Amino acid sequence: SKISQNLGVPRLTVFRSNCHIWVQIIDDKHGKTLVSTSTKTLKLTKGTKTEQAAVVGTAIAKLAITKKLAHIRFDRGSYRYHGRVKALANAAREGGLKF
C-alpha cells in the first residue's frame, strides 16, 4: 500500500464534519500523533467554514515548523480536493509546509 512505502515521512490527515475541521500530523512508523489542531481547539466562530479551514491550515503549519516537520504527505482521505480541504492545504503550504 502507499502508506507502507512512505513510512519515513509524516502524514497530515484531514477530518471534516458539517461544522468543524480537524487536522493532525501522524508518524506512521511509530503510530503517534505529532501535532494536531481543529476549529474547536482554536475556538473559531467567526467567518465562513472555508475561512476557518484556512486559519486551521496556518495553525498546523506553525505547530509543525516548531516541531521541525517541514516535509509531510497530505492525506485528504475520501474528501475531494475542493473547498475547505483545498483552503486548508493552501494555507498550510503558505505557512511553510512542503507537500
FIKOLZA-1660 file (N, C-alpha, C; in steps of 0.1 Angstrom, whole numbers, plus 5000, padded with zeros to 4 digits):
% residues 99
   i   px   py   pz ch aa at
   1 5008 4988 5000  A  S  N
   1 5000 5000 5000  A  S CA
   1 5009 5012 5000  A  S  C
   2 5003 5024 4997  A  K  N
   2 5010 5036 4997  A  K CA
   2 5016 5040 5010  A  K  C
   3 5009 5038 5021  A  I  N
   3 5014 5042 5034  A  I CA
   3 5027 5035 5038  A  I  C
   4 5027 5022 5035  A  S  N
   4 5039 5014 5038  A  S CA
   4 5051 5019 5030  A  S  C
   5 5049 5025 5018  A  Q  N
   5 5060 5029 5010  A  Q CA
   5 5067 5042 5016  A  Q  C
   6 5059 5050 5023  A  N  N
   6 5064 5063 5028  A  N CA
   6 5064 5064 5043  A  N  C
   7 5069 5054 5050  A  L  N
   7 5068 5054 5065  A  L CA
   7 5077 5065 5071  A  L  C
   8 5087 5069 5064  A  G  N
   8 5096 5079 5070  A  G CA
   8 5091 5093 5069  A  G  C
   9 5080 5096 5062  A  V  N
   9 5075 5110 5060  A  V CA
   9 5062 5111 5068  A  V  C
  10 5061 5121 5077  A  P  N
  10 5049 5122 5085  A  P CA
  10 5037 5126 5075  A  P  C
  11 5025 5122 5080  A  R  N
  11 5013 5124 5072  A  R CA
  11 5003 5134 5078  A  R  C
  12 4999 5144 5071  A  L  N
  12 4989 5153 5075  A  L CA
  12 4975 5148 5071  A  L  C
  13 4967 5145 5081  A  T  N
  13 4953 5139 5078  A  T CA
  13 4943 5150 5081  A  T  C
  14 4932 5149 5074  A  V  N
  14 4921 5158 5075  A  V CA
  14 4908 5151 5078  A  V  C
  15 4901 5156 5088  A  F  N
  15 4887 5151 5091  A  F CA
  15 4878 5163 5090  A  F  C
  16 4867 5162 5083  A  R  N
  16 4858 5173 5081  A  R CA
  16 4844 5169 5085  A  R  C
  17 4838 5177 5093  A  S  N
  17 4824 5174 5096  A  S CA
  17 4816 5186 5091  A  S  C
  18 4803 5186 5094  A  N  N
  18 4794 5197 5089  A  N CA
  18 4798 5211 5094  A  N  C
  19 4803 5211 5107  A  C  N
  19 4806 5223 5114  A  C CA
  19 4821 5226 5116  A  C  C
  20 4829 5215 5117  A  H  N
  20 4843 5217 5121  A  H CA
  20 4852 5210 5112  A  H  C
  21 4865 5212 5113  A  I  N
  21 4876 5205 5106  A  I CA
  21 4887 5203 5115  A  I  C
  22 4892 5190 5115  A  W  N
  22 4903 5186 5123  A  W CA
  22 4915 5182 5115  A  W  C
  23 4927 5185 5119  A  V  N
  23 4939 5181 5112  A  V CA
  23 4949 5176 5122  A  V  C
  24 4957 5166 5118  A  Q  N
  24 4968 5161 5126  A  Q CA
  24 4979 5156 5118  A  Q  C
  25 4991 5157 5123  A  I  N
  25 5002 5151 5116  A  I CA
  25 5007 5139 5124  A  I  C
  26 5007 5128 5116  A  I  N
  26 5009 5114 5122  A  I CA
  26 5022 5109 5117  A  I  C
  27 5030 5103 5126  A  D  N
  27 5042 5095 5123  A  D CA
  27 5037 5080 5122  A  D  C
  28 5035 5075 5110  A  D  N
  28 5030 5062 5108  A  D CA
  28 5041 5051 5112  A  D  C
  29 5053 5055 5112  A  K  N
  29 5064 5045 5116  A  K CA
  29 5062 5041 5131  A  K  C
  30 5059 5051 5139  A  H  N
  30 5058 5048 5153  A  H CA
  30 5043 5048 5158  A  H  C
  31 5034 5052 5149  A  G  N
  31 5020 5052 5152  A  G CA
  31 5016 5063 5162  A  G  C
  32 5022 5074 5161  A  K  N
  32 5020 5085 5171  A  K CA
  32 5015 5098 5164  A  K  C
  33 5006 5105 5170  A  T  N
  33 5002 5118 5165  A  T CA
  33 5013 5128 5170  A  T  C
  34 5019 5136 5161  A  L  N
  34 5029 5145 5165  A  L CA
  34 5023 5159 5168  A  L  C
  35 5014 5164 5160  A  V  N
  35 5007 5177 5163  A  V CA
  35 4993 5176 5158  A  V  C
  36 4984 5183 5164  A  S  N
  36 4970 5184 5159  A  S CA
  36 4964 5197 5163  A  S  C
  37 4954 5200 5155  A  T  N
  37 4945 5212 5158  A  T CA
  37 4932 5211 5151  A  T  C
  38 4923 5220 5155  A  S  N
  38 4910 5220 5148  A  S CA
  38 4903 5233 5150  A  S  C
  39 4892 5235 5144  A  T  N
  39 4884 5247 5146  A  T CA
  39 4878 5247 5161  A  T  C
  40 4877 5236 5167  A  K  N
  40 4872 5235 5181  A  K CA
  40 4883 5239 5190  A  K  C
  41 4895 5234 5188  A  T  N
  41 4906 5238 5198  A  T CA
  41 4910 5252 5196  A  T  C
  42 4909 5258 5184  A  L  N
  42 4912 5272 5182  A  L CA
  42 4900 5281 5185  A  L  C
  43 4888 5275 5189  A  K  N
  43 4876 5282 5192  A  K CA
  43 4872 5292 5181  A  K  C
  44 4872 5288 5169  A  L  N
  44 4869 5297 5158  A  L CA
  44 4853 5297 5156  A  L  C
  45 4848 5309 5156  A  T  N
  45 4833 5310 5154  A  T CA
  45 4830 5320 5143  A  T  C
  46 4840 5329 5140  A  K  N
  46 4838 5340 5130  A  K CA
  46 4842 5335 5116  A  K  C
  47 4836 5340 5106  A  G  N
  47 4840 5337 5092  A  G CA
  47 4833 5325 5087  A  G  C
  48 4835 5323 5074  A  T  N
  48 4829 5311 5068  A  T CA
  48 4837 5298 5072  A  T  C
  49 4831 5287 5069  A  K  N
  49 4839 5274 5072  A  K CA
  49 4851 5273 5064  A  K  C
  50 4851 5279 5051  A  T  N
  50 4864 5279 5043  A  T CA
  50 4874 5288 5049  A  T  C
  51 4870 5299 5054  A  E  N
  51 4880 5308 5060  A  E CA
  51 4885 5302 5073  A  E  C
  52 4877 5295 5081  A  Q  N
  52 4881 5288 5093  A  Q CA
  52 4891 5277 5090  A  Q  C
  53 4889 5270 5079  A  A  N
  53 4898 5259 5074  A  A CA
  53 4912 5265 5071  A  A  C
  54 4912 5277 5065  A  A  N
  54 4925 5283 5062  A  A CA
  54 4932 5287 5074  A  A  C
  55 4925 5292 5085  A  V  N
  55 4931 5295 5097  A  V CA
  55 4937 5283 5104  A  V  C
  56 4930 5271 5103  A  V  N
  56 4935 5259 5108  A  V CA
  56 4947 5254 5101  A  V  C
  57 4947 5256 5087  A  G  N
  57 4959 5253 5079  A  G CA
  57 4971 5261 5083  A  G  C
  58 4970 5274 5086  A  T  N
  58 4981 5282 5090  A  T CA
  58 4985 5278 5104  A  T  C
  59 4976 5274 5113  A  A  N
  59 4980 5270 5127  A  A CA
  59 4987 5257 5127  A  A  C
  60 4983 5247 5118  A  I  N
  60 4990 5234 5118  A  I CA
  60 5004 5236 5112  A  I  C
  61 5006 5245 5103  A  A  N
  61 5019 5248 5097  A  A CA
  61 5028 5254 5108  A  A  C
  62 5023 5263 5116  A  K  N
  62 5031 5269 5127  A  K CA
  62 5035 5258 5137  A  K  C
  63 5026 5250 5141  A  L  N
  63 5029 5239 5150  A  L CA
  63 5039 5229 5145  A  L  C
  64 5037 5226 5132  A  A  N
  64 5047 5216 5126  A  A CA
  64 5061 5222 5124  A  A  C
  65 5062 5234 5121  A  I  N
  65 5075 5240 5120  A  I CA
  65 5082 5242 5133  A  I  C
  66 5074 5244 5144  A  T  N
  66 5081 5244 5157  A  T CA
  66 5086 5230 5161  A  T  C
  67 5080 5220 5155  A  K  N
  67 5085 5206 5158  A  K CA
  67 5094 5201 5147  A  K  C
  68 5098 5210 5138  A  K  N
  68 5108 5207 5127  A  K CA
  68 5102 5197 5118  A  K  C
  69 5090 5198 5114  A  L  N
  69 5083 5190 5104  A  L CA
  69 5080 5198 5092  A  L  C
  70 5089 5200 5083  A  A  N
  70 5086 5208 5071  A  A CA
  70 5081 5200 5060  A  A  C
  71 5086 5188 5058  A  H  N
  71 5082 5179 5047  A  H CA
  71 5072 5169 5052  A  H  C
  72 5060 5169 5046  A  I  N
  72 5050 5160 5050  A  I CA
  72 5043 5154 5038  A  I  C
  73 5034 5145 5040  A  R  N
  73 5025 5140 5030  A  R CA
  73 5011 5145 5033  A  R  C
  74 5003 5149 5024  A  F  N
  74 4989 5153 5026  A  F CA
  74 4980 5142 5023  A  F  C
  75 4972 5138 5033  A  D  N
  75 4962 5127 5032  A  D CA
  75 4948 5133 5033  A  D  C
  76 4942 5135 5022  A  R  N
  76 4928 5141 5022  A  R CA
  76 4918 5131 5025  A  R  C
  77 4921 5119 5026  A  G  N
  77 4911 5108 5029  A  G CA
  77 4902 5106 5017  A  G  C
  78 4889 5105 5020  A  S  N
  78 4880 5104 5009  A  S CA
  78 4874 5117 5004  A  S  C
  79 4879 5128 5010  A  Y  N
  79 4874 5141 5006  A  Y CA
  79 4880 5146 4993  A  Y  C
  80 4871 5153 4985  A  R  N
  80 4877 5159 4973  A  R CA
  80 4886 5171 4976  A  R  C
  81 4896 5173 4968  A  Y  N
  81 4905 5184 4969  A  Y CA
  81 4897 5197 4964  A  Y  C
  82 4889 5202 4973  A  H  N
  82 4880 5213 4969  A  H CA
  82 4874 5220 4982  A  H  C
  83 4872 5232 4981  A  G  N
  83 4865 5239 4992  A  G CA
  83 4874 5240 5004  A  G  C
  84 4869 5235 5016  A  R  N
  84 4876 5236 5028  A  R CA
  84 4889 5228 5028  A  R  C
  85 4889 5217 5022  A  V  N
  85 4902 5209 5022  A  V CA
  85 4913 5216 5014  A  V  C
  86 4909 5222 5003  A  K  N
  86 4918 5229 4994  A  K CA
  86 4923 5242 5001  A  K  C
  87 4914 5249 5008  A  A  N
  87 4918 5261 5016  A  A CA
  87 4928 5258 5027  A  A  C
  88 4925 5246 5034  A  L  N
  88 4934 5242 5044  A  L CA
  88 4948 5239 5039  A  L  C
  89 4948 5231 5028  A  A  N
  89 4961 5227 5022  A  A CA
  89 4969 5239 5017  A  A  C
  90 4962 5249 5010  A  N  N
  90 4969 5261 5005  A  N CA
  90 4975 5269 5017  A  N  C
  91 4967 5271 5027  A  A  N
  91 4972 5278 5039  A  A CA
  91 4984 5271 5046  A  A  C
  92 4984 5258 5046  A  A  N
  92 4995 5251 5052  A  A CA
  92 5007 5252 5043  A  A  C
  93 5006 5252 5030  A  R  N
  93 5017 5255 5021  A  R CA
  93 5023 5269 5023  A  R  C
  94 5014 5278 5024  A  E  N
  94 5018 5292 5026  A  E CA
  94 5025 5294 5039  A  E  C
  95 5021 5286 5049  A  G  N
  95 5027 5286 5062  A  G CA
  95 5041 5280 5063  A  G  C
  96 5045 5273 5052  A  G  N
  96 5058 5268 5052  A  G CA
  96 5059 5253 5051  A  G  C
  97 5048 5245 5050  A  L  N
  97 5049 5231 5049  A  L CA
  97 5051 5228 5034  A  L  C
  98 5058 5217 5032  A  K  N
  98 5061 5212 5018  A  K CA
  98 5055 5199 5016  A  K  C
  99 5045 5198 5006  A  F  N
  99 5039 5186 5002  A  F CA
  99 5034 5187 4988  A  F  C
% end
